[in-house]
Amino acid sequence: MQASTHDIEWMTRALRVAAQGLYTTTPNPRVGCVIIKNGQCVGEGAHLKAGEPHAEVHALRAAGVQAKGATAYVTLEPCSHFGRTPPCADALVRAGISRVVVAMQDPNPLVAGQGIARLQAQGIAVTVGVCEAQALALNPGFIRRMTLQRPYVRLKVAASLDGRTALSNGVSQWITSADARKDVHHWRAQSCAIVTGVGSILQDNASLTVREVHTPRQPLRVIVDSRLRIPLDAKVLAGGNALVAYAEPDITKLESLQQMGVRTLHAPNQQGQVDLSALIQALADLPCNEVLVEAGATLNGAFLQTGLIDELLLYFAPKLMGSAALGMFALPALTQMADVRDLNVTDIRQFGQDIRVSARLKT
Protein backbone atom coordinates (compact mmCIF):
# COMPACT_ATOMS: atom_id res chain seq x y z
CA MET A 1 0.00 0.00 0.00
CA GLN A 2 1.32 3.43 -1.00
CA ALA A 3 1.80 6.28 1.45
CA SER A 4 -0.72 9.11 1.44
CA THR A 5 -0.71 12.70 2.66
CA HIS A 6 -2.46 11.38 5.78
CA ASP A 7 0.40 8.94 6.30
CA ILE A 8 2.88 11.81 6.24
CA GLU A 9 0.72 13.81 8.65
CA TRP A 10 0.45 11.01 11.21
CA MET A 11 4.09 9.96 10.87
CA THR A 12 5.11 13.56 11.49
CA ARG A 13 3.11 13.37 14.71
CA ALA A 14 4.83 10.10 15.63
CA LEU A 15 8.22 11.76 15.11
CA ARG A 16 7.23 14.61 17.45
CA VAL A 17 6.18 12.04 20.05
CA ALA A 18 9.49 10.19 19.62
CA ALA A 19 11.36 13.40 20.44
CA GLN A 20 10.06 13.10 24.03
CA GLY A 21 12.90 10.62 24.54
CA LEU A 22 15.58 12.85 23.00
CA TYR A 23 17.64 13.04 26.19
CA THR A 24 16.78 9.74 27.88
CA THR A 25 16.57 6.67 25.63
CA THR A 26 20.27 5.95 25.15
CA PRO A 27 21.57 3.39 24.31
CA ASN A 28 18.22 2.59 22.73
CA PRO A 29 16.83 4.56 19.78
CA ARG A 30 14.22 7.31 20.09
CA VAL A 31 10.93 5.89 18.83
CA GLY A 32 7.38 7.18 18.66
CA CYS A 33 4.10 5.46 17.79
CA VAL A 34 0.61 6.77 17.11
CA ILE A 35 -2.46 4.60 16.51
CA ILE A 36 -5.12 5.95 14.17
CA LYS A 37 -8.69 4.70 13.68
CA ASN A 38 -11.33 6.37 11.51
CA GLY A 39 -9.11 9.40 11.08
CA GLN A 40 -8.63 9.94 14.82
CA CYS A 41 -5.67 9.31 17.10
CA VAL A 42 -6.76 6.75 19.70
CA GLY A 43 -3.34 6.19 21.31
CA GLU A 44 0.24 7.38 21.20
CA GLY A 45 3.46 6.75 23.06
CA ALA A 46 7.21 7.17 23.08
CA HIS A 47 10.05 5.00 24.26
CA LEU A 48 11.58 6.98 27.12
CA LYS A 49 14.21 4.82 28.77
CA ALA A 50 16.07 1.56 28.16
CA GLY A 51 14.36 -1.31 29.96
CA GLU A 52 10.98 0.44 29.99
CA PRO A 53 8.12 -0.29 27.54
CA HIS A 54 8.66 0.58 23.92
CA ALA A 55 6.62 3.20 22.06
CA GLU A 56 4.23 0.64 20.58
CA VAL A 57 3.34 -0.76 24.01
CA HIS A 58 2.53 2.70 25.40
CA ALA A 59 0.39 3.51 22.36
CA LEU A 60 -1.47 0.18 22.45
CA ARG A 61 -2.21 0.60 26.15
CA ALA A 62 -3.66 4.05 25.47
CA ALA A 63 -5.75 2.75 22.55
CA GLY A 64 -7.14 -0.30 24.34
CA VAL A 65 -9.81 -2.14 22.36
CA GLN A 66 -9.81 0.61 19.74
CA ALA A 67 -6.51 -0.74 18.43
CA LYS A 68 -8.36 -3.56 16.63
CA GLY A 69 -8.54 -2.69 12.94
CA ALA A 70 -6.50 0.49 13.40
CA THR A 71 -3.31 1.71 11.73
CA ALA A 72 -0.10 2.11 13.71
CA TYR A 73 2.50 4.68 12.68
CA VAL A 74 5.94 3.82 14.06
CA THR A 75 9.14 5.82 13.49
CA LEU A 76 11.32 2.68 13.60
CA GLU A 77 10.59 -0.88 12.56
CA PRO A 78 8.90 -2.76 15.45
CA CYS A 79 11.34 -5.11 17.16
CA SER A 80 11.04 -8.85 16.60
CA HIS A 81 13.31 -10.20 19.34
CA PHE A 82 13.25 -10.65 23.09
CA GLY A 83 15.53 -8.14 24.80
CA ARG A 84 14.66 -6.42 28.05
CA THR A 85 11.10 -6.30 26.70
CA PRO A 86 9.05 -8.68 24.48
CA PRO A 87 8.79 -8.17 20.69
CA CYS A 88 6.65 -5.17 19.71
CA ALA A 89 5.72 -6.84 16.42
CA ASP A 90 3.90 -9.55 18.39
CA ALA A 91 2.11 -6.94 20.51
CA LEU A 92 0.78 -5.22 17.37
CA VAL A 93 -0.44 -8.57 16.03
CA ARG A 94 -2.20 -9.48 19.29
CA ALA A 95 -3.92 -6.09 19.41
CA GLY A 96 -5.48 -6.66 15.99
CA ILE A 97 -3.71 -3.81 14.19
CA SER A 98 -4.58 -4.04 10.49
CA ARG A 99 -1.87 -1.82 9.01
CA VAL A 100 1.55 -0.62 10.15
CA VAL A 101 3.35 2.37 8.62
CA VAL A 102 7.09 2.38 9.36
CA ALA A 103 9.40 5.34 8.83
CA MET A 104 12.60 3.30 8.54
CA GLN A 105 13.93 -0.22 8.87
CA ASP A 106 15.81 -0.98 12.09
CA PRO A 107 19.59 -1.13 11.47
CA ASN A 108 20.01 -3.42 14.50
CA PRO A 109 21.11 -6.82 13.09
CA LEU A 110 18.76 -8.49 15.61
CA VAL A 111 15.83 -6.89 13.76
CA ALA A 112 16.87 -5.65 10.28
CA GLY A 113 13.62 -6.39 8.45
CA GLN A 114 12.50 -9.31 10.60
CA GLY A 115 9.90 -7.20 12.41
CA ILE A 116 8.35 -6.15 9.12
CA ALA A 117 8.39 -9.75 7.86
CA ARG A 118 6.74 -10.92 11.08
CA LEU A 119 3.89 -8.45 10.63
CA GLN A 120 3.39 -9.34 6.97
CA ALA A 121 3.37 -13.04 7.78
CA GLN A 122 0.33 -12.37 9.98
CA GLY A 123 -1.51 -10.62 7.15
CA ILE A 124 -0.84 -7.07 8.32
CA ALA A 125 -0.28 -4.51 5.55
CA VAL A 126 3.04 -2.72 5.98
CA THR A 127 4.25 0.51 4.36
CA VAL A 128 7.90 1.43 4.84
CA GLY A 129 9.79 4.66 4.20
CA VAL A 130 7.29 7.39 5.18
CA CYS A 131 9.30 10.40 6.48
CA GLU A 132 12.41 8.25 6.38
CA ALA A 133 14.83 11.19 6.22
CA GLN A 134 13.36 12.71 9.41
CA ALA A 135 13.51 9.33 11.16
CA LEU A 136 17.17 8.90 10.20
CA ALA A 137 17.95 12.37 11.57
CA LEU A 138 16.32 11.48 14.89
CA ASN A 139 18.74 8.63 15.64
CA PRO A 140 22.13 9.30 14.01
CA GLY A 141 24.08 7.78 16.90
CA PHE A 142 22.08 4.57 17.16
CA ILE A 143 22.26 4.09 13.41
CA ARG A 144 26.01 4.76 13.31
CA ARG A 145 26.65 2.35 16.19
CA MET A 146 24.55 -0.42 14.61
CA THR A 147 26.08 -0.05 11.14
CA LEU A 148 29.70 1.02 11.80
CA GLN A 149 30.09 0.01 15.48
CA ARG A 150 31.02 3.54 16.56
CA PRO A 151 29.09 6.53 17.89
CA TYR A 152 28.06 9.63 15.95
CA VAL A 153 30.60 12.34 16.84
CA ARG A 154 29.86 16.05 16.83
CA LEU A 155 32.53 18.68 17.40
CA LYS A 156 31.46 22.04 18.82
CA VAL A 157 33.52 25.21 18.61
CA ALA A 158 32.65 28.72 19.84
CA ALA A 159 34.63 31.42 18.03
CA SER A 160 34.78 35.03 17.01
CA LEU A 161 34.02 35.99 13.42
CA ASP A 162 37.75 35.87 12.69
CA GLY A 163 37.84 32.26 13.87
CA ARG A 164 39.44 32.71 17.29
CA THR A 165 38.48 30.64 20.32
CA ALA A 166 40.50 32.25 23.13
CA LEU A 167 42.88 35.11 23.80
CA SER A 168 46.61 34.39 23.61
CA ASN A 169 46.62 33.89 27.41
CA GLY A 170 43.92 31.22 27.13
CA VAL A 171 40.99 33.30 28.40
CA SER A 172 37.80 32.39 26.53
CA GLN A 173 34.80 33.12 28.77
CA TRP A 174 32.61 34.19 27.25
CA ILE A 175 32.89 34.52 23.46
CA THR A 176 29.31 33.61 22.63
CA SER A 177 26.07 34.79 24.23
CA ALA A 178 23.84 33.08 26.78
CA ASP A 179 21.41 32.16 23.97
CA ALA A 180 24.11 30.29 22.06
CA ARG A 181 25.38 28.60 25.21
CA LYS A 182 21.88 27.38 26.02
CA ASP A 183 21.71 25.76 22.59
CA VAL A 184 24.98 23.97 23.36
CA HIS A 185 23.39 22.50 26.48
CA HIS A 186 20.70 20.89 24.31
CA TRP A 187 23.47 19.12 22.38
CA ARG A 188 25.11 18.10 25.65
CA ALA A 189 21.83 16.72 26.96
CA GLN A 190 21.26 14.44 23.98
CA SER A 191 24.87 13.21 23.98
CA CYS A 192 25.97 10.08 25.81
CA ALA A 193 29.44 11.50 26.40
CA ILE A 194 31.26 14.84 26.22
CA VAL A 195 34.96 14.73 25.33
CA THR A 196 37.48 17.42 26.20
CA GLY A 197 41.23 17.73 26.63
CA VAL A 198 43.11 18.14 29.87
CA GLY A 199 44.41 21.50 28.65
CA SER A 200 40.88 22.88 28.62
CA ILE A 201 40.30 21.56 32.14
CA LEU A 202 43.53 23.10 33.44
CA GLN A 203 42.61 26.43 31.86
CA ASP A 204 38.87 26.70 32.65
CA ASN A 205 38.11 23.95 35.24
CA ALA A 206 34.77 23.43 33.50
CA SER A 207 32.27 20.89 34.87
CA LEU A 208 30.87 19.95 31.42
CA THR A 209 27.43 19.21 32.88
CA VAL A 210 24.01 19.92 31.40
CA ARG A 211 22.53 22.92 33.19
CA GLU A 212 20.31 24.92 30.83
CA VAL A 213 17.80 22.18 29.94
CA HIS A 214 15.91 19.72 32.11
CA THR A 215 17.23 16.18 31.88
CA PRO A 216 17.33 13.34 34.41
CA ARG A 217 20.59 12.08 32.92
CA GLN A 218 24.04 13.63 32.80
CA PRO A 219 26.40 12.49 30.01
CA LEU A 220 29.68 10.77 30.76
CA ARG A 221 32.50 13.33 30.90
CA VAL A 222 35.62 12.16 29.08
CA ILE A 223 39.03 13.79 29.50
CA VAL A 224 41.85 13.10 27.06
CA ASP A 225 44.90 13.32 29.32
CA SER A 226 47.98 11.60 27.92
CA ARG A 227 50.19 12.18 30.98
CA LEU A 228 47.51 12.19 33.70
CA ARG A 229 47.90 15.86 34.57
CA ILE A 230 44.30 16.31 35.72
CA PRO A 231 43.91 17.58 39.30
CA LEU A 232 41.90 15.27 41.53
CA ASP A 233 39.72 18.20 42.61
CA ALA A 234 38.78 19.16 39.04
CA LYS A 235 35.07 19.91 38.71
CA VAL A 236 34.73 17.55 35.77
CA LEU A 237 35.53 14.58 38.07
CA ALA A 238 32.89 15.45 40.67
CA GLY A 239 30.46 12.60 41.28
CA GLY A 240 32.65 10.08 39.48
CA ASN A 241 30.66 10.20 36.23
CA ALA A 242 33.84 10.60 34.22
CA LEU A 243 36.40 8.70 32.19
CA VAL A 244 40.06 9.67 31.88
CA ALA A 245 41.86 8.36 28.79
CA TYR A 246 45.65 8.31 29.18
CA ALA A 247 48.83 7.12 27.49
CA GLU A 248 51.51 7.26 30.21
CA PRO A 249 50.61 5.45 33.46
CA ASP A 250 50.86 7.01 36.90
CA ILE A 251 49.91 4.28 39.37
CA THR A 252 49.26 6.65 42.27
CA LYS A 253 47.04 8.96 40.20
CA LEU A 254 45.19 6.00 38.66
CA GLU A 255 44.43 4.51 42.08
CA SER A 256 43.12 7.85 43.30
CA LEU A 257 40.90 8.28 40.26
CA GLN A 258 39.50 4.78 40.57
CA GLN A 259 38.77 5.28 44.27
CA MET A 260 36.72 8.34 43.25
CA GLY A 261 34.65 6.14 40.89
CA VAL A 262 36.26 7.59 37.78
CA ARG A 263 36.79 5.19 34.88
CA THR A 264 40.23 5.06 33.28
CA LEU A 265 41.28 3.93 29.81
CA HIS A 266 44.87 3.16 28.82
CA ALA A 267 44.94 3.86 25.08
CA PRO A 268 48.41 4.96 23.90
CA ASN A 269 49.35 5.48 20.27
CA GLN A 270 52.84 5.26 18.79
CA GLN A 271 53.47 8.94 19.55
CA GLY A 272 52.82 8.47 23.26
CA GLN A 273 49.46 10.26 23.11
CA VAL A 274 45.91 8.99 23.51
CA ASP A 275 44.74 6.97 20.52
CA LEU A 276 41.50 8.77 19.62
CA SER A 277 40.21 5.91 17.47
CA ALA A 278 40.62 3.52 20.40
CA LEU A 279 38.84 6.01 22.67
CA ILE A 280 35.88 6.33 20.31
CA GLN A 281 35.70 2.54 20.00
CA ALA A 282 35.68 2.24 23.79
CA LEU A 283 32.80 4.72 23.99
CA ALA A 284 30.88 2.67 21.42
CA ASP A 285 31.39 -0.42 23.57
CA LEU A 286 29.95 1.25 26.71
CA PRO A 287 27.62 1.78 24.67
CA CYS A 288 27.41 5.44 23.59
CA ASN A 289 25.30 6.57 20.65
CA GLU A 290 26.22 10.25 20.38
CA VAL A 291 29.43 11.96 21.47
CA LEU A 292 30.09 15.71 21.70
CA VAL A 293 33.65 17.04 21.53
CA GLU A 294 34.21 20.36 23.31
CA ALA A 295 37.93 20.99 23.32
CA GLY A 296 40.74 23.33 22.35
CA ALA A 297 42.53 23.74 19.04
CA THR A 298 45.01 20.88 19.61
CA LEU A 299 42.44 18.17 20.32
CA ASN A 300 40.02 19.61 17.76
CA GLY A 301 42.71 19.35 15.10
CA ALA A 302 43.64 15.82 16.15
CA PHE A 303 40.02 14.66 15.91
CA LEU A 304 39.61 16.31 12.52
CA GLN A 305 42.74 14.59 11.18
CA THR A 306 41.60 11.15 12.33
CA GLY A 307 38.39 11.38 10.30
CA LEU A 308 36.29 10.64 13.37
CA ILE A 309 34.10 13.77 13.18
CA ASP A 310 30.65 13.33 11.66
CA GLU A 311 29.35 16.86 12.19
CA LEU A 312 30.69 20.30 13.11
CA LEU A 313 28.71 22.75 15.25
CA LEU A 314 30.41 26.12 14.76
CA TYR A 315 29.15 29.05 16.84
CA PHE A 316 30.32 32.48 15.69
CA ALA A 317 29.97 35.64 17.79
CA PRO A 318 30.09 39.14 16.21
CA LYS A 319 33.53 39.86 17.66
CA LEU A 320 37.08 40.23 16.33
CA MET A 321 39.88 38.87 18.51
CA GLY A 322 42.92 39.34 16.31
CA SER A 323 45.64 37.14 14.86
CA ALA A 324 47.41 36.63 18.20
CA ALA A 325 44.38 34.88 19.65
CA LEU A 326 44.04 31.07 19.53
CA GLY A 327 42.50 29.36 16.51
CA MET A 328 39.82 26.70 16.10
CA PHE A 329 41.90 23.78 14.80
CA ALA A 330 45.62 23.03 15.13
CA LEU A 331 46.38 21.54 11.72
CA PRO A 332 49.54 21.17 9.63
CA ALA A 333 50.41 24.10 7.39
CA LEU A 334 49.12 23.83 3.82
CA THR A 335 50.84 25.04 0.69
CA GLN A 336 48.11 24.57 -1.91
CA MET A 337 44.36 25.08 -2.00
CA ALA A 338 43.80 21.51 -3.18
CA ASP A 339 44.63 20.36 0.35
CA VAL A 340 42.04 22.57 2.07
CA ARG A 341 39.30 20.69 3.92
CA ASP A 342 35.94 21.45 2.26
CA LEU A 343 32.69 21.44 4.22
CA ASN A 344 29.05 20.92 3.33
CA VAL A 345 26.95 23.41 5.29
CA THR A 346 23.73 21.69 6.37
CA ASP A 347 22.11 24.37 8.52
CA ILE A 348 22.57 27.99 9.64
CA ARG A 349 20.67 29.43 12.62
CA GLN A 350 20.86 32.54 14.74
CA PHE A 351 20.83 32.66 18.54
CA GLY A 352 20.66 36.24 19.72
CA GLN A 353 23.51 37.92 17.84
CA ASP A 354 25.42 34.66 17.39
CA ILE A 355 25.25 32.31 14.42
CA ARG A 356 25.45 28.51 14.49
CA VAL A 357 26.76 26.82 11.35
CA SER A 358 26.21 23.07 11.14
CA ALA A 359 28.45 21.34 8.62
CA ARG A 360 29.90 18.04 7.55
CA LEU A 361 33.26 17.33 5.96
CA LYS A 362 33.12 16.61 2.24
CA THR A 363 34.38 13.16 1.38
N, C-alpha and C positions, 0 to 999 in steps of 0.2 A: 504494500500500500504506500502511495506517495505522500509526502508531507504536504500540509496545507498551511495557509496563513494562520489558521487556528493552532496548528501544531507549533509554529514559531512563537506565537503569543504565549502558549502555556509552557513551552520549554524555557522561554525567557523568564517566566515566573519561577520555574524550578531552579534556574541558575541563581536568581536573587535569593531564594530560600537556601541554596547550598552555601552562599556567602556567609550565612550565620556561623558556619564553622571555620571561617577564614583563619582564626588565630588558635584554634583548639584541636583540630582533628589529627594533626601529625602523630605518628607516621602514616596514618591512613589518608586517603584522598578526601577532598571536600565534595559532598554529594547532596543533591536535593531531589525531592520527588513530590509531584503533585498528582492527585487523582481526580479525574474529570468525568462527570456523568451528566448527560443531557445539557451540555454546555455550561455546567456549574462545577466549581471546585468543591469537592466533598471531603477532601483530606490533603494535608501536606505535611512534610517533615524534612528535617536535615540531619545528617550525621554530624554529631557534635564532638565526640571524643572516642578514641580507640577503646574497644571493649564494651562500649554502649551500643544500643540498637542502631542499625543502619537507617538511612533516610526512608527506604521503602516500608520498614516496620512501623516507624512513627506515622507515616501517611496512611497506612492500612488501618492502624488503630484508630486514627481520627475518622476515617471513612466508615468503619464498621461494616454493616450489611450492605451499605450503598456501594461498596467496592465491586460487587458482583455485576459483571457486564460493563464495567467502567474502563476507561483508558488511563494508564499510568504513564506519566512523563518523568523520565529519570535521566539525570545529567551524566551518569556513568553506567555502563552495562551492569545489570544486577549480578551479584556474585553467585557462583555455583558450587562453592566448596565450604566445608566446615572449618572456620577459624575460631575466633573467640565467640562468634555468633553463627547461627545456622544460615544456610543459603537463602538469599533474598529471592532468587528465582523461584524456589519452591513456595515461599510465602505468597508470591503473586499468583501462582497457580492455585493454591488452596483457597485464596480469597475470591477466585472466579473472575479475575481480570481478563477482559477479552482482547485488549490490545495494549502493547507496550511501545512507547516511543523513546528511543535511546539517543542521547547526544553523541556519545562516542564509545567505541569498544574499549574495554579495560585492558591496559597494557600489562597487567600482572599475569605472568605465565600460568598462574593457578586458575585464571579465568579465561582471558584471551579468546573470546568468542563462544566459550562453553555455556555461559549463562544465556546468551541469545539462542543457541541451539537447544538448550533445555526448554526454553519457553516455546519455541516453534514446534518441538516434538510433542508438546501438549496441546497443539492446535491454536496457540495464541499468535495473533498477527503482530509482527515486529517491524518497526521502521527505525533505521539507524542513520545517524548523520545530521540530525536536525540541530542547528546551532553548534555544530562541531567545533568551529574555531573558538567560540566563547568558552566552551567546555575545556578545550585544550589550555586556554589561557588561565583557567581557574586552578589548574593543578600542574604547573610546570615542573615542580620538584618531584612529585610522585611519579610523573611520567618519565622524567630523566632517570630517576633511580631504578625504575622497573626496566627501562630499555638499555641504559648505559651503565647501570650500577654505580652511579655517582649523583650527588645532589645538584640542583640548579643553583648556580653561584651568581649573585649580584655584587657589584662593586660600587659603593657610594663615595662620591667626593663632593665636598663643599668648597667652592673657590670664588675668587673675585673674577670680574670679567676678563682680566688679563691672565687668568689661569693660575692664580697663586693661592696656596692653601694655608700658609702661615707666614708670619714675618721671619726675618733671618734669624731671630733669637728663639724661634719656635712657637711664639704666642699666636694662637689661632681663634680664641674665643672673644666675640663670636663674629664670624664672617657673614653668615646668613641670618635671616630673621627668625622670629619665633614661629611664624607660619610655616616656613620651610622645615624647621626642626621638628615641628609636630608631624609633618608628612613623613619624615624619616622614622619617627616612632611607629607609624603604621607598618613600614617595611620591617622594622625590628620585630614587631609583634607577630607578624606572619612567618618569620624566619625561625628555623629550629636552632640555629647557632649564629653567633656574631663573631667574626674573626678580626683581630687587630694585632699589631706588633708591639713588642715590649717598649720600643722607643716612644710610641704614643702614650703608653701607660706611664712611663717615667716623666714625660713632659706634662700630661694633663691629669693623670690619676683619675680617669673617667671610670664610671661604674658600668657603662654599657647596658643598662637596664631599660625596660620599656616603662615610660612614665606618663606620656601624654595621651595614651589610649587605654581603655579598660580591657584587661586580659587576665585570666586566672593563671596564665602560664608565662614564665620568663624563659627566654631562650638560653641555651648553653653559651657561656662566654669563653672564647678560645683565644689564647695568647700565644703568638709565635715568638719564642724566646730561646734562641739557639744556645746561649750560654747561661741560662737560668739567672738572669739579672733581676727578675721581678721581686719587689719587696713583699714580704709576707703580709704586710698590713695594707696592701693595695686594695682599693675599693672593689676592683673587678673580681677579687677572690672572695669577697664577703658572702657568707652562706654556703660556700663550697660548690656552687653550681658553675663550675669552671673547668677548663682543660688547658693545661700548659704543654705545648709541643716544644721539644728541645732537641739539641744535637749533642752537646757536651754534658755529660753527667756531673752532678754535684750531689753526692749521696745524702749529705746533711740537709740540703735544700729540698731534695725529693722527699725525704722522710717527713719533713715539716709540712710540705704541701699535702701529702697523702693523709697525714693526721688531721688536716683541716677539711678533708673530704674532697679535695681537688683532684681531678683525674690528671694523669701525666702520660705523655706519649713520646717515646724515644724514636725519632724519625730523621736521622742524619742523612744528608746527601754527600756526594764526593767532595764538596767544597767546605764541609764542616758546618753547614747551615741546615735549617729544617727543610726537609723534602716536602714541598707543598702538595705534590701529587699524592704522596703517601698520607698526608694530613687529610686531604679531601676524601680519599678512600676510607680512612678511618671514620670520618664523619658519616659517610654513607652507611657504614656497617653498624652505626649506633642504634637505629638508623635516623639520619637527617634528610629531609626532603629539600629544604631551601636554606641557603647559607648567605649571609650578608657580610661582606668585607668592608670594614671601616678602619682604614689604616693611613699611614703616611706614604710619602712618595716612594720610598725604598720598597716596602712590601707591595704597594700598588703596582709598581713596575715589575716586580718579580712575578706576581700573579698574572699580569698581562702577558708576559713572555712565555709562561707555561701553557697558555691556551686554555686555562681553566675557567675563564670568565665568560658567562653566558649573556650577561646584560650589564650595562653601565647606567648608573643613576647619577647624573652630573647636575649639581645645584650651583647656579651662578648668581652672585649678588652684584648689584650695581655699584661696584667699588673697584678702584685701581690700587694695587699694592706694590707695583714696581718690580724691576728685574732682579733686585737683591732678595726678594721674598722667595719662599720655597715653592716648587712646582707641584704638579699633580702626579706625575709618573717619573720615576728615575729609570730612564731607558738609555741604551747605548746611543752615541752620536750617529746621525745619519749623514750621508754625503750625497744622496740622490733621492728625488721625490718618489721614485718607484718603490722605495723601501718604507714609505710612510704608511702607517696603519690607517686604513679607511674604515669608516663607521657607517652603518645604516641607522638613521634617526627614526625611531618608531613612535615617539610621542613628545610633545612639548607642552608644558603647563606652567602657569604662573601662580605663585604663592606669595601674596603681598607684592613686594617689589622684586622678589627673586624668581628665577626661572629654573624649572627642572627639565633637563633634556634626557630622555631615555633613548638608549642606543645599543646596538649590537655590532660586534666586529664583523666586517665583511670577510667571507671565506673564499 
